[in-house]
Amino acid sequence: MDGAQWLASCHRRPAEAYAAWEQSPYLVTLPAGRTWDALRLPQPLGLTVLWELGRAGEAVPVLEEHAKPRPVFYILTTPGTAGSWPQSDEVRMVTAGQELRMPSPAADAITGVRHHSFLWRVPPDGSGYLADPEQLRAALASAQDPDRQAERVRAARAVFWASKRHSP
């Protein structure tokens, strides 16, 4: 099963999901809470959470929406996670009774720019792999810690300046 098949299987009529991906705006609306929940958070915090997740964050499906006034991430996690998740203005769970619009995992960013505001930062691969709720909770707590944020910025700057020294 590939990523598109996995996502389409979340729709009550998978054929309709494929049809929606073939016509403008190239999005399908899928229900949360059955196959996945999604942690919705601002893009900068989302990047930090993925950094905190490390290698596990490289395989977790992450949908990016270039919403106004600022972009947001949706990190897919195990359904039922929302019941024990603290909600805030910045961070909330998309869960049972809610829906999320998603492009095909095979969609390119150009289609997203022309027709909608979504793109897969990490598309689902069809395995059904989702963020572990406890690892995600720990990564979020670390990402929100000001000392860890400062550490991440220092590490990013070090990588940036090291690359400048070695470039022609």
MODELLER restraints for C-alpha pairs under 7 A, 6 or more apart:
rsr = mdl.restraints
at = mdl.atoms
rsr.add(forms.Gaussian(group=physical.xy_distance, feature=features.Distance(at['CA:1:A'], at['CA:126:A']), mean=5.24, stdev=0.5))
rsr.add(forms.Gaussian(group=physical.xy_distance, feature=features.Distance(at['CA:2:A'], at['CA:125:A']), mean=5.66, stdev=0.5))
rsr.add(forms.Gaussian(group=physical.xy_distance, feature=features.Distance(at['CA:2:A'], at['CA:126:A']), mean=4.15, stdev=0.5))
rsr.add(forms.Gaussian(group=physical.xy_distance, feature=features.Distance(at['CA:3:A'], at['CA:105:A']), mean=5.96, stdev=0.5))
rsr.add(forms.Gaussian(group=physical.xy_distance, feature=features.Distance(at['CA:3:A'], at['CA:124:A']), mean=4.81, stdev=0.5))
rsr.add(forms.Gaussian(group=physical.xy_distance, feature=features.Distance(at['CA:3:A'], at['CA:125:A']), mean=4.25, stdev=0.5))
rsr.add(forms.Gaussian(group=physical.xy_distance, feature=features.Distance(at['CA:3:A'], at['CA:126:A']), mean=3.87, stdev=0.5))
rsr.add(forms.Gaussian(group=physical.xy_distance, feature=features.Distance(at['CA:4:A'], at['CA:104:A']), mean=6.00, stdev=0.5))
rsr.add(forms.Gaussian(group=physical.xy_distance, feature=features.Distance(at['CA:4:A'], at['CA:105:A']), mean=5.69, stdev=0.5))
rsr.add(forms.Gaussian(group=physical.xy_distance, feature=features.Distance(at['CA:5:A'], at['CA:126:A']), mean=6.81, stdev=0.5))
rsr.add(forms.Gaussian(group=physical.xy_distance, feature=features.Distance(at['CA:6:A'], at['CA:126:A']), mean=5.05, stdev=0.5))
rsr.add(forms.Gaussian(group=physical.xy_distance, feature=features.Distance(at['CA:8:A'], at['CA:14:A']), mean=4.72, stdev=0.5))
rsr.add(forms.Gaussian(group=physical.xy_distance, feature=features.Distance(at['CA:8:A'], at['CA:17:A']), mean=5.46, stdev=0.5))
rsr.add(forms.Gaussian(group=physical.xy_distance, feature=features.Distance(at['CA:8:A'], at['CA:18:A']), mean=6.84, stdev=0.5))
rsr.add(forms.Gaussian(group=physical.xy_distance, feature=features.Distance(at['CA:10:A'], at['CA:30:A']), mean=6.53, stdev=0.5))
rsr.add(forms.Gaussian(group=physical.xy_distance, feature=features.Distance(at['CA:10:A'], at['CA:35:A']), mean=6.41, stdev=0.5))
rsr.add(forms.Gaussian(group=physical.xy_distance, feature=features.Distance(at['CA:11:A'], at['CA:17:A']), mean=6.53, stdev=0.5))
rsr.add(forms.Gaussian(group=physical.xy_distance, feature=features.Distance(at['CA:11:A'], at['CA:30:A']), mean=5.78, stdev=0.5))
rsr.add(forms.Gaussian(group=physical.xy_distance, feature=features.Distance(at['CA:17:A'], at['CA:28:A']), mean=5.58, stdev=0.5))
rsr.add(forms.Gaussian(group=physical.xy_distance, feature=features.Distance(at['CA:20:A'], at['CA:26:A']), mean=5.78, stdev=0.5))
rsr.add(forms.Gaussian(group=physical.xy_distance, feature=features.Distance(at['CA:20:A'], at['CA:27:A']), mean=5.88, stdev=0.5))
rsr.add(forms.Gaussian(group=physical.xy_distance, feature=features.Distance(at['CA:20:A'], at['CA:28:A']), mean=5.50, stdev=0.5))
rsr.add(forms.Gaussian(group=physical.xy_distance, feature=features.Distance(at['CA:21:A'], at['CA:27:A']), mean=5.44, stdev=0.5))
rsr.add(forms.Gaussian(group=physical.xy_distance, feature=features.Distance(at['CA:21:A'], at['CA:28:A']), mean=6.47, stdev=0.5))
rsr.add(forms.Gaussian(group=physical.xy_distance, feature=features.Distance(at['CA:21:A'], at['CA:103:A']), mean=6.58, stdev=0.5))
rsr.add(forms.Gaussian(group=physical.xy_distance, feature=features.Distance(at['CA:21:A'], at['CA:104:A']), mean=6.08, stdev=0.5))
rsr.add(forms.Gaussian(group=physical.xy_distance, feature=features.Distance(at['CA:24:A'], at['CA:115:A']), mean=6.60, stdev=0.5))
rsr.add(forms.Gaussian(group=physical.xy_distance, feature=features.Distance(at['CA:25:A'], at['CA:115:A']), mean=5.09, stdev=0.5))
rsr.add(forms.Gaussian(group=physical.xy_distance, feature=features.Distance(at['CA:25:A'], at['CA:116:A']), mean=6.11, stdev=0.5))
rsr.add(forms.Gaussian(group=physical.xy_distance, feature=features.Distance(at['CA:26:A'], at['CA:103:A']), mean=6.05, stdev=0.5))
rsr.add(forms.Gaussian(group=physical.xy_distance, feature=features.Distance(at['CA:27:A'], at['CA:101:A']), mean=5.96, stdev=0.5))
rsr.add(forms.Gaussian(group=physical.xy_distance, feature=features.Distance(at['CA:27:A'], at['CA:102:A']), mean=5.22, stdev=0.5))
rsr.add(forms.Gaussian(group=physical.xy_distance, feature=features.Distance(at['CA:27:A'], at['CA:103:A']), mean=4.55, stdev=0.5))
rsr.add(forms.Gaussian(group=physical.xy_distance, feature=features.Distance(at['CA:28:A'], at['CA:101:A']), mean=5.45, stdev=0.5))
rsr.add(forms.Gaussian(group=physical.xy_distance, feature=features.Distance(at['CA:28:A'], at['CA:102:A']), mean=5.42, stdev=0.5))
rsr.add(forms.Gaussian(group=physical.xy_distance, feature=features.Distance(at['CA:28:A'], at['CA:103:A']), mean=6.41, stdev=0.5))
rsr.add(forms.Gaussian(group=physical.xy_distance, feature=features.Distance(at['CA:29:A'], at['CA:99:A']), mean=6.27, stdev=0.5))
rsr.add(forms.Gaussian(group=physical.xy_distance, feature=features.Distance(at['CA:29:A'], at['CA:100:A']), mean=5.52, stdev=0.5))
rsr.add(forms.Gaussian(group=physical.xy_distance, feature=features.Distance(at['CA:29:A'], at['CA:101:A']), mean=4.27, stdev=0.5))
rsr.add(forms.Gaussian(group=physical.xy_distance, feature=features.Distance(at['CA:29:A'], at['CA:102:A']), mean=6.34, stdev=0.5))
rsr.add(forms.Gaussian(group=physical.xy_distance, feature=features.Distance(at['CA:30:A'], at['CA:99:A']), mean=5.40, stdev=0.5))
rsr.add(forms.Gaussian(group=physical.xy_distance, feature=features.Distance(at['CA:30:A'], at['CA:100:A']), mean=5.45, stdev=0.5))
rsr.add(forms.Gaussian(group=physical.xy_distance, feature=features.Distance(at['CA:30:A'], at['CA:101:A']), mean=6.22, stdev=0.5))
rsr.add(forms.Gaussian(group=physical.xy_distance, feature=features.Distance(at['CA:31:A'], at['CA:98:A']), mean=6.04, stdev=0.5))
rsr.add(forms.Gaussian(group=physical.xy_distance, feature=features.Distance(at['CA:31:A'], at['CA:99:A']), mean=4.36, stdev=0.5))
rsr.add(forms.Gaussian(group=physical.xy_distance, feature=features.Distance(at['CA:31:A'], at['CA:100:A']), mean=6.50, stdev=0.5))
rsr.add(forms.Gaussian(group=physical.xy_distance, feature=features.Distance(at['CA:32:A'], at['CA:94:A']), mean=6.40, stdev=0.5))
rsr.add(forms.Gaussian(group=physical.xy_distance, feature=features.Distance(at['CA:32:A'], at['CA:95:A']), mean=4.76, stdev=0.5))
rsr.add(forms.Gaussian(group=physical.xy_distance, feature=features.Distance(at['CA:32:A'], at['CA:96:A']), mean=5.17, stdev=0.5))
rsr.add(forms.Gaussian(group=physical.xy_distance, feature=features.Distance(at['CA:32:A'], at['CA:97:A']), mean=6.87, stdev=0.5))
rsr.add(forms.Gaussian(group=physical.xy_distance, feature=features.Distance(at['CA:32:A'], at['CA:98:A']), mean=5.67, stdev=0.5))
rsr.add(forms.Gaussian(group=physical.xy_distance, feature=features.Distance(at['CA:32:A'], at['CA:99:A']), mean=5.41, stdev=0.5))
rsr.add(forms.Gaussian(group=physical.xy_distance, feature=features.Distance(at['CA:32:A'], at['CA:100:A']), mean=6.94, stdev=0.5))
rsr.add(forms.Gaussian(group=physical.xy_distance, feature=features.Distance(at['CA:33:A'], at['CA:79:A']), mean=4.98, stdev=0.5))
rsr.add(forms.Gaussian(group=physical.xy_distance, feature=features.Distance(at['CA:33:A'], at['CA:80:A']), mean=6.42, stdev=0.5))
rsr.add(forms.Gaussian(group=physical.xy_distance, feature=features.Distance(at['CA:33:A'], at['CA:95:A']), mean=4.48, stdev=0.5))
rsr.add(forms.Gaussian(group=physical.xy_distance, feature=features.Distance(at['CA:33:A'], at['CA:96:A']), mean=3.83, stdev=0.5))
rsr.add(forms.Gaussian(group=physical.xy_distance, feature=features.Distance(at['CA:34:A'], at['CA:79:A']), mean=5.98, stdev=0.5))
rsr.add(forms.Gaussian(group=physical.xy_distance, feature=features.Distance(at['CA:34:A'], at['CA:96:A']), mean=6.89, stdev=0.5))
rsr.add(forms.Gaussian(group=physical.xy_distance, feature=features.Distance(at['CA:35:A'], at['CA:79:A']), mean=5.99, stdev=0.5))
rsr.add(forms.Gaussian(group=physical.xy_distance, feature=features.Distance(at['CA:36:A'], at['CA:76:A']), mean=6.09, stdev=0.5))
rsr.add(forms.Gaussian(group=physical.xy_distance, feature=features.Distance(at['CA:36:A'], at['CA:77:A']), mean=5.63, stdev=0.5))
rsr.add(forms.Gaussian(group=physical.xy_distance, feature=features.Distance(at['CA:36:A'], at['CA:78:A']), mean=5.19, stdev=0.5))
rsr.add(forms.Gaussian(group=physical.xy_distance, feature=features.Distance(at['CA:36:A'], at['CA:79:A']), mean=4.50, stdev=0.5))
rsr.add(forms.Gaussian(group=physical.xy_distance, feature=features.Distance(at['CA:37:A'], at['CA:76:A']), mean=5.79, stdev=0.5))
rsr.add(forms.Gaussian(group=physical.xy_distance, feature=features.Distance(at['CA:37:A'], at['CA:77:A']), mean=5.26, stdev=0.5))
rsr.add(forms.Gaussian(group=physical.xy_distance, feature=features.Distance(at['CA:37:A'], at['CA:78:A']), mean=5.83, stdev=0.5))
rsr.add(forms.Gaussian(group=physical.xy_distance, feature=features.Distance(at['CA:37:A'], at['CA:79:A']), mean=4.73, stdev=0.5))
rsr.add(forms.Gaussian(group=physical.xy_distance, feature=features.Distance(at['CA:37:A'], at['CA:80:A']), mean=6.96, stdev=0.5))
rsr.add(forms.Gaussian(group=physical.xy_distance, feature=features.Distance(at['CA:37:A'], at['CA:81:A']), mean=6.77, stdev=0.5))
rsr.add(forms.Gaussian(group=physical.xy_distance, feature=features.Distance(at['CA:37:A'], at['CA:93:A']), mean=6.81, stdev=0.5))
rsr.add(forms.Gaussian(group=physical.xy_distance, feature=features.Distance(at['CA:37:A'], at['CA:94:A']), mean=5.67, stdev=0.5))
rsr.add(forms.Gaussian(group=physical.xy_distance, feature=features.Distance(at['CA:37:A'], at['CA:95:A']), mean=4.91, stdev=0.5))
rsr.add(forms.Gaussian(group=physical.xy_distance, feature=features.Distance(at['CA:38:A'], at['CA:74:A']), mean=5.42, stdev=0.5))
rsr.add(forms.Gaussian(group=physical.xy_distance, feature=features.Distance(at['CA:38:A'], at['CA:75:A']), mean=5.22, stdev=0.5))
rsr.add(forms.Gaussian(group=physical.xy_distance, feature=features.Distance(at['CA:38:A'], at['CA:76:A']), mean=4.37, stdev=0.5))
rsr.add(forms.Gaussian(group=physical.xy_distance, feature=features.Distance(at['CA:38:A'], at['CA:77:A']), mean=5.70, stdev=0.5))
rsr.add(forms.Gaussian(group=physical.xy_distance, feature=features.Distance(at['CA:38:A'], at['CA:93:A']), mean=5.61, stdev=0.5))
rsr.add(forms.Gaussian(group=physical.xy_distance, feature=features.Distance(at['CA:38:A'], at['CA:94:A']), mean=5.01, stdev=0.5))
rsr.add(forms.Gaussian(group=physical.xy_distance, feature=features.Distance(at['CA:38:A'], at['CA:95:A']), mean=6.78, stdev=0.5))
rsr.add(forms.Gaussian(group=physical.xy_distance, feature=features.Distance(at['CA:39:A'], at['CA:74:A']), mean=5.28, stdev=0.5))
rsr.add(forms.Gaussian(group=physical.xy_distance, feature=features.Distance(at['CA:39:A'], at['CA:75:A']), mean=5.05, stdev=0.5))
rsr.add(forms.Gaussian(group=physical.xy_distance, feature=features.Distance(at['CA:39:A'], at['CA:76:A']), mean=6.47, stdev=0.5))
rsr.add(forms.Gaussian(group=physical.xy_distance, feature=features.Distance(at['CA:39:A'], at['CA:92:A']), mean=5.99, stdev=0.5))
rsr.add(forms.Gaussian(group=physical.xy_distance, feature=features.Distance(at['CA:39:A'], at['CA:93:A']), mean=4.66, stdev=0.5))
rsr.add(forms.Gaussian(group=physical.xy_distance, feature=features.Distance(at['CA:39:A'], at['CA:94:A']), mean=6.37, stdev=0.5))
rsr.add(forms.Gaussian(group=physical.xy_distance, feature=features.Distance(at['CA:40:A'], at['CA:72:A']), mean=6.70, stdev=0.5))
rsr.add(forms.Gaussian(group=physical.xy_distance, feature=features.Distance(at['CA:40:A'], at['CA:73:A']), mean=5.65, stdev=0.5))
rsr.add(forms.Gaussian(group=physical.xy_distance, feature=features.Distance(at['CA:40:A'], at['CA:74:A']), mean=4.57, stdev=0.5))
rsr.add(forms.Gaussian(group=physical.xy_distance, feature=features.Distance(at['CA:40:A'], at['CA:75:A']), mean=6.71, stdev=0.5))
rsr.add(forms.Gaussian(group=physical.xy_distance, feature=features.Distance(at['CA:40:A'], at['CA:91:A']), mean=5.74, stdev=0.5))
rsr.add(forms.Gaussian(group=physical.xy_distance, feature=features.Distance(at['CA:40:A'], at['CA:92:A']), mean=5.36, stdev=0.5))
rsr.add(forms.Gaussian(group=physical.xy_distance, feature=features.Distance(at['CA:40:A'], at['CA:93:A']), mean=5.87, stdev=0.5))
rsr.add(forms.Gaussian(group=physical.xy_distance, feature=features.Distance(at['CA:40:A'], at['CA:94:A']), mean=6.89, stdev=0.5))
rsr.add(forms.Gaussian(group=physical.xy_distance, feature=features.Distance(at['CA:41:A'], at['CA:72:A']), mean=5.54, stdev=0.5))
rsr.add(forms.Gaussian(group=physical.xy_distance, feature=features.Distance(at['CA:41:A'], at['CA:73:A']), mean=5.48, stdev=0.5))
rsr.add(forms.Gaussian(group=physical.xy_distance, feature=features.Distance(at['CA:41:A'], at['CA:74:A']), mean=6.72, stdev=0.5))
rsr.add(forms.Gaussian(group=physical.xy_distance, feature=features.Distance(at['CA:41:A'], at['CA:90:A']), mean=5.84, stdev=0.5))
rsr.add(forms.Gaussian(group=physical.xy_distance, feature=features.Distance(at['CA:41:A'], at['CA:91:A']), mean=4.76, stdev=0.5))
rsr.add(forms.Gaussian(group=physical.xy_distance, feature=features.Distance(at['CA:41:A'], at['CA:92:A']), mean=6.84, stdev=0.5))
rsr.add(forms.Gaussian(group=physical.xy_distance, feature=features.Distance(at['CA:42:A'], at['CA:71:A']), mean=6.19, stdev=0.5))
rsr.add(forms.Gaussian(group=physical.xy_distance, feature=features.Distance(at['CA:42:A'], at['CA:72:A']), mean=4.30, stdev=0.5))
rsr.add(forms.Gaussian(group=physical.xy_distance, feature=features.Distance(at['CA:42:A'], at['CA:73:A']), mean=6.08, stdev=0.5))
rsr.add(forms.Gaussian(group=physical.xy_distance, feature=features.Distance(at['CA:42:A'], at['CA:90:A']), mean=6.58, stdev=0.5))
rsr.add(forms.Gaussian(group=physical.xy_distance, feature=features.Distance(at['CA:43:A'], at['CA:71:A']), mean=5.42, stdev=0.5))
rsr.add(forms.Gaussian(group=physical.xy_distance, feature=features.Distance(at['CA:43:A'], at['CA:72:A']), mean=4.58, stdev=0.5))
rsr.add(forms.Gaussian(group=physical.xy_distance, feature=features.Distance(at['CA:43:A'], at['CA:73:A']), mean=5.39, stdev=0.5))
rsr.add(forms.Gaussian(group=physical.xy_distance, feature=features.Distance(at['CA:45:A'], at['CA:143:A']), mean=6.78, stdev=0.5))
rsr.add(forms.Gaussian(group=physical.xy_distance, feature=features.Distance(at['CA:46:A'], at['CA:73:A']), mean=5.88, stdev=0.5))
rsr.add(forms.Gaussian(group=physical.xy_distance, feature=features.Distance(at['CA:48:A'], at['CA:143:A']), mean=5.48, stdev=0.5))
rsr.add(forms.Gaussian(group=physical.xy_distance, feature=features.Distance(at['CA:49:A'], at['CA:139:A']), mean=5.32, stdev=0.5))
rsr.add(forms.Gaussian(group=physical.xy_distance, feature=features.Distance(at['CA:49:A'], at['CA:140:A']), mean=5.43, stdev=0.5))
rsr.add(forms.Gaussian(group=physical.xy_distance, feature=features.Distance(at['CA:49:A'], at['CA:143:A']), mean=5.46, stdev=0.5))
rsr.add(forms.Gaussian(group=physical.xy_distance, feature=features.Distance(at['CA:50:A'], at['CA:57:A']), mean=5.02, stdev=0.5))
rsr.add(forms.Gaussian(group=physical.xy_distance, feature=features.Distance(at['CA:52:A'], at['CA:139:A']), mean=5.15, stdev=0.5))
rsr.add(forms.Gaussian(group=physical.xy_distance, feature=features.Distance(at['CA:52:A'], at['CA:143:A']), mean=6.69, stdev=0.5))
rsr.add(forms.Gaussian(group=physical.xy_distance, feature=features.Distance(at['CA:53:A'], at['CA:139:A']), mean=5.80, stdev=0.5))
rsr.add(forms.Gaussian(group=physical.xy_distance, feature=features.Distance(at['CA:59:A'], at['CA:122:A']), mean=6.93, stdev=0.5))
rsr.add(forms.Gaussian(group=physical.xy_distance, feature=features.Distance(at['CA:60:A'], at['CA:76:A']), mean=6.85, stdev=0.5))
rsr.add(forms.Gaussian(group=physical.xy_distance, feature=features.Distance(at['CA:60:A'], at['CA:122:A']), mean=6.68, stdev=0.5))
rsr.add(forms.Gaussian(group=physical.xy_distance, feature=features.Distance(at['CA:60:A'], at['CA:129:A']), mean=6.52, stdev=0.5))
rsr.add(forms.Gaussian(group=physical.xy_distance, feature=features.Distance(at['CA:60:A'], at['CA:130:A']), mean=5.40, stdev=0.5))
rsr.add(forms.Gaussian(group=physical.xy_distance, feature=features.Distance(at['CA:60:A'], at['CA:131:A']), mean=5.60, stdev=0.5))
rsr.add(forms.Gaussian(group=physical.xy_distance, feature=features.Distance(at['CA:61:A'], at['CA:75:A']), mean=6.18, stdev=0.5))
rsr.add(forms.Gaussian(group=physical.xy_distance, feature=features.Distance(at['CA:61:A'], at['CA:76:A']), mean=5.65, stdev=0.5))
rsr.add(forms.Gaussian(group=physical.xy_distance, feature=features.Distance(at['CA:61:A'], at['CA:122:A']), mean=4.94, stdev=0.5))
rsr.add(forms.Gaussian(group=physical.xy_distance, feature=features.Distance(at['CA:61:A'], at['CA:123:A']), mean=5.14, stdev=0.5))
rsr.add(forms.Gaussian(group=physical.xy_distance, feature=features.Distance(at['CA:61:A'], at['CA:124:A']), mean=4.87, stdev=0.5))
rsr.add(forms.Gaussian(group=physical.xy_distance, feature=features.Distance(at['CA:61:A'], at['CA:130:A']), mean=6.71, stdev=0.5))
rsr.add(forms.Gaussian(group=physical.xy_distance, feature=features.Distance(at['CA:62:A'], at['CA:73:A']), mean=6.58, stdev=0.5))
rsr.add(forms.Gaussian(group=physical.xy_distance, feature=features.Distance(at['CA:62:A'], at['CA:74:A']), mean=5.58, stdev=0.5))
rsr.add(forms.Gaussian(group=physical.xy_distance, feature=features.Distance(at['CA:62:A'], at['CA:75:A']), mean=4.63, stdev=0.5))
rsr.add(forms.Gaussian(group=physical.xy_distance, feature=features.Distance(at['CA:62:A'], at['CA:76:A']), mean=6.32, stdev=0.5))
rsr.add(forms.Gaussian(group=physical.xy_distance, feature=features.Distance(at['CA:62:A'], at['CA:120:A']), mean=6.06, stdev=0.5))
rsr.add(forms.Gaussian(group=physical.xy_distance, feature=features.Distance(at['CA:62:A'], at['CA:121:A']), mean=5.45, stdev=0.5))
rsr.add(forms.Gaussian(group=physical.xy_distance, feature=features.Distance(at['CA:62:A'], at['CA:122:A']), mean=4.91, stdev=0.5))
rsr.add(forms.Gaussian(group=physical.xy_distance, feature=features.Distance(at['CA:62:A'], at['CA:123:A']), mean=6.48, stdev=0.5))
rsr.add(forms.Gaussian(group=physical.xy_distance, feature=features.Distance(at['CA:63:A'], at['CA:73:A']), mean=5.71, stdev=0.5))
rsr.add(forms.Gaussian(group=physical.xy_distance, feature=features.Distance(at['CA:63:A'], at['CA:74:A']), mean=5.01, stdev=0.5))
rsr.add(forms.Gaussian(group=physical.xy_distance, feature=features.Distance(at['CA:63:A'], at['CA:75:A']), mean=6.58, stdev=0.5))
rsr.add(forms.Gaussian(group=physical.xy_distance, feature=features.Distance(at['CA:63:A'], at['CA:119:A']), mean=5.99, stdev=0.5))
rsr.add(forms.Gaussian(group=physical.xy_distance, feature=features.Distance(at['CA:63:A'], at['CA:120:A']), mean=4.58, stdev=0.5))
rsr.add(forms.Gaussian(group=physical.xy_distance, feature=features.Distance(at['CA:63:A'], at['CA:121:A']), mean=5.77, stdev=0.5))
rsr.add(forms.Gaussian(group=physical.xy_distance, feature=features.Distance(at['CA:63:A'], at['CA:122:A']), mean=6.92, stdev=0.5))
rsr.add(forms.Gaussian(group=physical.xy_distance, feature=features.Distance(at['CA:64:A'], at['CA:72:A']), mean=5.87, stdev=0.5))
rsr.add(forms.Gaussian(group=physical.xy_distance, feature=features.Distance(at['CA:64:A'], at['CA:73:A']), mean=4.59, stdev=0.5))
rsr.add(forms.Gaussian(group=physical.xy_distance, feature=features.Distance(at['CA:64:A'], at['CA:74:A']), mean=6.33, stdev=0.5))
rsr.add(forms.Gaussian(group=physical.xy_distance, feature=features.Distance(at['CA:64:A'], at['CA:118:A']), mean=5.68, stdev=0.5))
rsr.add(forms.Gaussian(group=physical.xy_distance, feature=features.Distance(at['CA:64:A'], at['CA:119:A']), mean=5.34, stdev=0.5))
rsr.add(forms.Gaussian(group=physical.xy_distance, feature=features.Distance(at['CA:64:A'], at['CA:120:A']), mean=5.92, stdev=0.5))
rsr.add(forms.Gaussian(group=physical.xy_distance, feature=features.Distance(at['CA:64:A'], at['CA:121:A']), mean=6.10, stdev=0.5))
rsr.add(forms.Gaussian(group=physical.xy_distance, feature=features.Distance(at['CA:65:A'], at['CA:71:A']), mean=5.57, stdev=0.5))
rsr.add(forms.Gaussian(group=physical.xy_distance, feature=features.Distance(at['CA:65:A'], at['CA:72:A']), mean=5.35, stdev=0.5))
rsr.add(forms.Gaussian(group=physical.xy_distance, feature=features.Distance(at['CA:65:A'], at['CA:73:A']), mean=6.34, stdev=0.5))
rsr.add(forms.Gaussian(group=physical.xy_distance, feature=features.Distance(at['CA:65:A'], at['CA:117:A']), mean=5.44, stdev=0.5))
rsr.add(forms.Gaussian(group=physical.xy_distance, feature=features.Distance(at['CA:65:A'], at['CA:118:A']), mean=4.45, stdev=0.5))
rsr.add(forms.Gaussian(group=physical.xy_distance, feature=features.Distance(at['CA:65:A'], at['CA:119:A']), mean=6.55, stdev=0.5))
rsr.add(forms.Gaussian(group=physical.xy_distance, feature=features.Distance(at['CA:66:A'], at['CA:72:A']), mean=6.57, stdev=0.5))
rsr.add(forms.Gaussian(group=physical.xy_distance, feature=features.Distance(at['CA:66:A'], at['CA:117:A']), mean=5.03, stdev=0.5))
rsr.add(forms.Gaussian(group=physical.xy_distance, feature=features.Distance(at['CA:66:A'], at['CA:118:A']), mean=6.35, stdev=0.5))
rsr.add(forms.Gaussian(group=physical.xy_distance, feature=features.Distance(at['CA:67:A'], at['CA:117:A']), mean=6.69, stdev=0.5))
rsr.add(forms.Gaussian(group=physical.xy_distance, feature=features.Distance(at['CA:76:A'], at['CA:130:A']), mean=5.72, stdev=0.5))
rsr.add(forms.Gaussian(group=physical.xy_distance, feature=features.Distance(at['CA:76:A'], at['CA:131:A']), mean=6.19, stdev=0.5))
rsr.add(forms.Gaussian(group=physical.xy_distance, feature=features.Distance(at['CA:77:A'], at['CA:130:A']), mean=4.73, stdev=0.5))
rsr.add(forms.Gaussian(group=physical.xy_distance, feature=features.Distance(at['CA:77:A'], at['CA:131:A']), mean=4.49, stdev=0.5))
rsr.add(forms.Gaussian(group=physical.xy_distance, feature=features.Distance(at['CA:77:A'], at['CA:132:A']), mean=6.27, stdev=0.5))
rsr.add(forms.Gaussian(group=physical.xy_distance, feature=features.Distance(at['CA:77:A'], at['CA:133:A']), mean=6.32, stdev=0.5))
rsr.add(forms.Gaussian(group=physical.xy_distance, feature=features.Distance(at['CA:78:A'], at['CA:130:A']), mean=6.12, stdev=0.5))
rsr.add(forms.Gaussian(group=physical.xy_distance, feature=features.Distance(at['CA:78:A'], at['CA:131:A']), mean=6.76, stdev=0.5))
rsr.add(forms.Gaussian(group=physical.xy_distance, feature=features.Distance(at['CA:78:A'], at['CA:132:A']), mean=6.71, stdev=0.5))
rsr.add(forms.Gaussian(group=physical.xy_distance, feature=features.Distance(at['CA:78:A'], at['CA:133:A']), mean=6.56, stdev=0.5))
rsr.add(forms.Gaussian(group=physical.xy_distance, feature=features.Distance(at['CA:81:A'], at['CA:133:A']), mean=6.42, stdev=0.5))
rsr.add(forms.Gaussian(group=physical.xy_distance, feature=features.Distance(at['CA:82:A'], at['CA:93:A']), mean=5.58, stdev=0.5))
rsr.add(forms.Gaussian(group=physical.xy_distance, feature=features.Distance(at['CA:82:A'], at['CA:95:A']), mean=6.34, stdev=0.5))
rsr.add(forms.Gaussian(group=physical.xy_distance, feature=features.Distance(at['CA:102:A'], at['CA:118:A']), mean=6.93, stdev=0.5))
rsr.add(forms.Gaussian(group=physical.xy_distance, feature=features.Distance(at['CA:103:A'], at['CA:118:A']), mean=6.74, stdev=0.5))
rsr.add(forms.Gaussian(group=physical.xy_distance, feature=features.Distance(at['CA:103:A'], at['CA:119:A']), mean=6.78, stdev=0.5))
rsr.add(forms.Gaussian(group=physical.xy_distance, feature=features.Distance(at['CA:105:A'], at['CA:120:A']), mean=6.55, stdev=0.5))
rsr.add(forms.Gaussian(group=physical.xy_distance, feature=features.Distance(at['CA:105:A'], at['CA:123:A']), mean=5.12, stdev=0.5))
rsr.add(forms.Gaussian(group=physical.xy_distance, feature=features.Distance(at['CA:105:A'], at['CA:124:A']), mean=6.44, stdev=0.5))
rsr.add(forms.Gaussian(group=physical.xy_distance, feature=features.Distance(at['CA:109:A'], at['CA:119:A']), mean=5.93, stdev=0.5))
rsr.add(forms.Gaussian(group=physical.xy_distance, feature=features.Distance(at['CA:112:A'], at['CA:118:A']), mean=5.61, stdev=0.5))
rsr.add(forms.Gaussian(group=physical.xy_distance, feature=features.Distance(at['CA:112:A'], at['CA:119:A']), mean=6.08, stdev=0.5))
rsr.add(forms.Gaussian(group=physical.xy_distance, feature=features.Distance(at['CA:142:A'], at['CA:148:A']), mean=6.35, stdev=0.5))
rsr.add(forms.Gaussian(group=physical.xy_distance, feature=features.Distance(at['CA:143:A'], at['CA:149:A']), mean=6.28, stdev=0.5))
